[in-house]
Amino acid sequence: MSVSHRPGMHDAHRSHPNQGPAPCRSLDEHLAEFDSLFAGLLTWLPRLYDPETGGFYYALSSRTTPRFEPDIESTCMAIRILAQFDLLESLPPSVRDHLIRFLQGRQDTATGFFLDGHNEMGTIERMRGRALSAATDALKMLESRPLHPLPGSAGAGSDHLKHLMSPRAFEVWLEGRPWENSWLAQDNIQAQGALIKLLPPEQQAERVGQALRFVTERQDPVTGFAGGGSPYVRLSGAFKLALFCRAFDRAVPRAENIYAATMECLRTEFCEDACWLRNPLELIEVLRPQLGPRPQAELDEVVRISARNARHFSQPDGGFSRKPGSSSPAPNDVPLGLGLAEGDLNASVQLAVIARPTLYRFANIGAPQLPGSDECRRAFARS
């Protein structure tokens, strides 16, 4: 199925660098060039660790800017990178314990949510859901757990669950999402997954089914995308929907249409956000079991396009930035950095934990070890 003649799909980006004949290089060569971008990642990461608090800063400039502190999401992202490269188990016990105390100390005793005290994340609904999921997962990786009941347990955080208590309340909440931005609206829905899982099974199933019906009614019958925005924004909304479906073992509605539109977007649109490199890869991976095997030529094409796009986000400090040439100062509406040309944890976790292993799986090639593991271990040992 083609969506190339759909008005507005890619007319504004005819000069996109993915168009035209690509150099005749093997997948091994593309992946080798891609891997060269990660040469400094594992020596950059320990520089973000704060031994005083036990958390991680978002970017190097955040360390030297008094208004910024280590934060929950950045710390959870750093833990995911360490786990990805088998470095978590080799952390010194003192560092491991400090990480656990950092996350446990961010849990609000009254509501059960994990909140940074130095920023406004507590006022942003989707951030509460994101941090709840990220912190509980990170503590599990560290073989620990929250100190206090989670939201919904014995009334904890019940005020933040009111929109899930009845079909009408949830309908009003769904209608109130910013549907002019497909990515943001469906990120709101996906972030609710952690809260929906706290509901009794029957109510949980009801809310999941209601959310999927709501989105399905708004899907474009050609692309399968729901909500507004540029092609990559709409693709990213579909990605969030796919994650929501995977979390509850549900089929993604209009999966074949979404896959075709995703391939068209990759081929024709400029990738101007590191998330836009990651999102289609994981979207395709979530869709593959539902759709069946994809032609290897198409997967090879995805590898080549993505490997080329990755170089836009590589920074001299060893990390990756959200934008070509600049970090995003507030990646999820919470200010964490200065927006300089530097690596940040939000982008780096996308490339290291999701994009890299996915590309190697698509290519049916084993991912080699990254350089810097020993130096990373030594850096934490000195902390």
Secondary structure as UniProt FT lines:
FT   TURN            4..5
FT   TURN            7..8
FT   HELIX           11..13
FT   TURN            14..15
FT   TURN            17..18
FT   HELIX           27..36
FT   TURN            37..40
FT   HELIX           41..44
FT   HELIX           45..48
FT   STRAND          49..50
FT   TURN            51..54
FT   STRAND          55..56
FT   HELIX           60..63
FT   TURN            66..67
FT   HELIX           72..84
FT   TURN            85..86
FT   TURN            89..90
FT   HELIX           93..105
FT   TURN            109..111
FT   HELIX           121..123
FT   HELIX           125..141
FT   TURN            142..143
FT   TURN            151..152
FT   TURN            154..157
FT   HELIX           158..164
FT   HELIX           167..175
FT   TURN            179..180
FT   HELIX           182..191
FT   HELIX           193..196
FT   TURN            197..198
FT   HELIX           201..217
FT   TURN            221..223
FT   HELIX           231..247
FT   TURN            248..249
FT   TURN            253..254
FT   HELIX           255..268
FT   HELIX           274..291
FT   HELIX           296..310
FT   HELIX           311..313
FT   TURN            316..317
FT   TURN            324..325
FT   TURN            331..332
FT   HELIX           345..349
FT   HELIX           350..355
FT   HELIX           356..363
FT   TURN            371..372
FT   HELIX           373..381
//
